[in-house]
Amino acid sequence: MFEVATEGPSHLSRRRAIGLLAGAAAGMAFARDAQARSALGPERRLAFVHTHTRESLDLVYAGAEGYQAKSLLRVNEFLRDFRTSDVHVIDPKLLDLLHALARSVKATEPFHVISGYRSPRTNSALRAHSHGVAKYSLHMEGKAIDIRLPGVALTRVRDSALGLAQGGVGCYPSSDFVHVDTGRVRVW
């Protein structure tokens, strides 16, 4: 511990010492945040091809300064409910999960998107005609995506997503896709 002298010009005042300590704590917090961002890479880029619309998107969605608002808007539009054209905000943590997943499997191809956002109407229709569609799907909150990665086995995508432990992971080999979301960690 240290003593704070309160007299004389060469000593720190109590107020000045508290200010320096607060500044140091803020600096350490900033350094931890910067370290966490740098673990994701100096710039975070994702590439997608939508299997239903045939659209593609390749963009930097975040950098050292944080998320890029214009890029996030483009992602929202790209991952819209392709059946109804409804657009919803996509959880940026989902993008971070995809970025980490791509790095984990050393992907060289864009993600093939089967389903991003789903409107409640679309989700209800899918539930009526398919098993395995959750009534309160995280797709309806912009927190889930169904994907495949060309050149990477589904089991490897699944296992890598499970290893990240950032949300739910479901593997659907007969439909050739993996579901990932930013909900609680679980597997099916």
C-alpha positions, 0 to 999 in steps of 0.5 A: 500500500502507499501513503498519500501526503496532503502537504507540499507541492511535491506530494499527491493530494488525496483527490489527485491520488484517487483520480490517478487510481480511477484512471488506472482502473479505467485504463486496465478495463479498456486494455481488457476490452481491447484484448477481447476485441483483438482476440476476435481479430483487428477487423471482423469479416463475414461472407455469406451466400443465401441458399434460397435467394442466391444473394451473397454478402461479404463485409467487415462488420466490426473493427477495433472501434467496435461494430459498424452500424452500416454493416449491421444494417446490411446484415439485417437486410441480408438475413431477413425472412426470405419468405415474407421479406420482414427484416429484424435486427440480428444479434451482433453476438451471433455474428461474433459467434460465426466469426469465431466459428469460421476461424476455428474451422479455418473456413475458406468459403462463405457461410451458406445460409439456410435460415436467418431471421424468421417472422412469427408467421413463417415460424408457425408455418414451418412448425405446422409442416416440420418437426424440430421447429421450436414454438419460441425459436430464437430465429424470431429474435434474430439470435439464430441461424442455420448454416453450412460451410462448403468443404467442412464436414457438418460434424466438424462445424457442430463440434467447433460450435460446441467448443465455443460454448457461446449458445445452442448448437443443433446438427441436422445431417439429413437436411445438411445444416447446423443451427447455432444461436446465442441462447443458453448453451445446449445441444441437440 
